[in-house]
Amino acid sequence: MHTEGQLAPESATEARRSYADLAGAARTVTRETAKAMGFDREEYADRVTEEVRSTARDALFASLLEVRVGDREAFETWRTDFGGDVRVMGSGDVPNVAWHVVPFGADGPPTRAAGDEGVTPVAVAATFQDEPAAATATLRRTVFGRVYRDVIHADPVETGAHTAEPPEDEDEDGTEDETDAAAEAEENTQ
């Protein structure tokens, strides 16, 4: 068994803060992708909407979730010791499993945390034959959609995790300001 990924929030609040921290990375990925596609300022402003940026942030968050990967025996041993609900997707006839644990559970108040009274941890698992990368990617997208999306958009602690604010280095219309454009032009001539 091994573990991959970086995000393993212990509370709904921690999940929202981690999501909020990815705003800059999502903007950069979105902007650089648009540049690589040859978008001019008008096309960028027209096509790179807040929904596009939010989708990029959702994908980044999901792709960073911590996932455990092991054979069926390792999973069943882990499952025996786990004190929560386990939801398994896939066939029971395949030898491998990938799973992600949400210690603060899939249901409850938006401020819930691991160990709170009435909070039941949940693990979401996906079985697979021999494609661990595909299984972990599917699992991450699934657990994001089934658990984290609602948690993140609850935002009771006003982290700003789900707000639509223009990037710091862009004007309200989504374009870079003149200072950034001039600096980039100077950099390209050197």
C-alpha positions in Angstrom: 0.0 0.0 0.0 1.2 3.5 -0.7 -0.2 7.1 -0.4 -0.1 9.8 -3.0 -1.4 13.3 -3.1 -1.1 16.2 -0.7 -4.5 17.3 0.6 -6.1 15.5 3.5 -8.3 18.1 5.2 -9.2 17.3 8.8 -12.2 19.7 8.8 -14.6 21.4 6.5 -13.0 24.7 7.3 -9.5 23.3 6.4 -10.9 22.0 3.1 -12.3 25.5 2.3 -9.1 27.2 3.1 -7.1 24.8 1.0 -9.4 25.4 -1.9 -9.1 29.2 -1.4 -5.3 28.9 -1.4 -5.5 27.4 -4.9 -7.1 30.5 -6.5 -3.8 32.0 -7.7 -2.6 28.7 -9.2 -5.9 28.2 -11.0 -5.7 31.8 -12.4 -2.1 31.1 -13.6 -3.0 27.8 -15.2 -6.0 29.3 -16.9 -4.1 32.4 -18.1 -1.1 30.4 -19.4 -3.4 27.9 -21.2 -5.2 30.7 -22.9 -1.9 32.3 -24.0 -0.7 28.9 -25.4 -4.0 28.8 -27.3 -3.3 32.2 -28.8 -6.2 34.1 -27.2 -5.9 37.8 -27.6 -7.3 40.1 -24.9 -10.8 40.2 -26.4 -11.0 36.5 -26.8 -9.6 36.0 -23.3 -12.1 38.4 -21.7 -14.9 36.7 -23.7 -14.0 33.0 -23.1 -12.2 32.9 -19.8 -15.1 33.3 -17.5 -15.3 32.9 -13.7 -16.8 29.5 -14.4 -13.7 28.5 -16.3 -11.5 29.7 -13.4 -13.7 27.9 -10.9 -13.5 24.7 -12.9 -9.7 24.9 -13.0 -9.6 25.4 -9.2 -12.0 22.5 -8.7 -9.8 20.3 -10.9 -6.6 21.4 -9.1 -8.1 20.7 -5.7 -9.4 17.3 -6.7 -6.1 16.3 -8.3 -4.2 17.1 -5.1 -6.4 15.0 -2.7 -4.5 12.3 -0.8 -5.3 8.8 -2.0 -4.2 5.5 -0.6 -3.6 2.7 -3.2 -3.3 -1.0 -2.4 -4.3 -4.5 -3.2 -7.7 -5.8 -2.0 -6.1 -7.5 1.1 -4.5 -4.2 2.3 -7.7 -2.4 1.7 -9.8 -4.9 3.7 -7.3 -4.8 6.5 -7.4 -1.0 6.6 -11.3 -1.1 6.4 -11.5 -3.4 9.4 -9.8 -0.8 11.5 -11.6 2.2 10.1 -14.2 3.6 12.3 -16.5 5.1 9.7 -18.6 4.5 6.6 -17.0 3.1 3.5 -18.5 3.6 0.0 -17.0 1.4 -2.7 -17.4 2.0 -6.4 -16.6 -0.7 -8.9 -16.4 -4.5 -8.9 -15.6 -6.7 -6.0 -13.8 -9.1 -8.4 -10.8 -6.9 -9.1 -7.6 -7.0 -7.1 -6.8 -3.4 -6.3 -8.4 -0.4 -4.5 -7.8 3.3 -4.3 -9.5 5.2 -1.5 -9.7 8.7 0.1 -10.8 9.4 3.6 -12.9 12.4 4.6 -12.4 12.4 8.4 -15.0 15.1 8.9 -17.7 13.0 7.1 -19.9 13.6 4.1 -22.8 15.0 6.0 -23.3 17.5 8.8 -22.9 21.2 9.7 -20.5 23.2 7.4 -18.2 23.7 10.4 -17.8 20.1 11.2 -14.3 18.6 12.0 -12.9 15.1 12.6 -13.7 14.0 16.1 -16.7 16.2 16.5 -19.6 14.5 18.2 -22.0 13.1 15.7 -19.5 13.2 12.8 -18.9 9.9 11.1 -15.8 9.7 8.9 -16.3 8.5 5.4 -14.0 6.8 2.9 -14.8 6.7 -0.8 -13.1 3.9 -2.7 -12.7 2.8 -6.3 -11.7 -0.7 -7.3 -9.5 -1.3 -10.4 -7.7 -4.1 -12.3 -4.4 -2.6 -13.4 -4.8 1.2 -14.1 -4.0 3.0 -10.8 -3.6 6.4 -12.4 -7.1 6.2 -14.0 -8.6 4.8 -10.8 -7.1 7.6 -8.6 -8.2 10.3 -11.1 -11.7 9.0 -11.2 -11.8 8.6 -7.4 -10.6 12.2 -6.8 -13.2 13.7 -9.2 -15.9 11.6 -7.6 -15.1 12.5 -4.0 -14.8 16.1 -5.0 -18.3 16.0 -6.6 -19.9 14.0 -3.8 -18.3 15.6 -0.7 -16.0 18.6 -1.2 -18.1 20.7 -3.7 -20.9 21.2 -1.1 -18.4 21.7 1.7 -16.3 24.3 -0.2 -19.3 26.3 -1.3 -20.8 26.5 2.1 -18.1 28.9 3.2 -19.4 29.8 6.7 -16.0 31.2 7.9 -15.9 33.6 4.9 -12.6 32.3 3.5 -13.6 33.6 0.1 -13.0 30.1 -1.3 -15.9 30.3 -3.7 -16.0 34.0 -4.5 -15.3 35.5 -8.0 -12.6 38.0 -7.6 -10.4 39.2 -10.5 -6.8 38.0 -10.4 -4.4 40.4 -8.7 -2.5 40.9 -11.9 -5.5 41.4 -14.2 -8.0 44.2 -14.6 -11.7 43.7 -14.1 -12.0 42.8 -17.8 -9.7 39.8 -17.4 -6.7 41.4 -19.2 -3.3 42.1 -17.8 -2.7 45.7 -16.8 -0.4 47.9 -18.9 2.5 47.7 -16.4 2.5 43.9 -16.6 2.2 43.9 -20.4 5.1 46.4 -20.7 7.3 44.4 -18.4 6.6 41.2 -20.3 7.3 43.0 -23.6 10.7 44.3 -22.3 11.5 40.8 -21.0 10.8 39.2 -24.4 13.2 41.6 -26.1 16.1 40.7 -23.9 
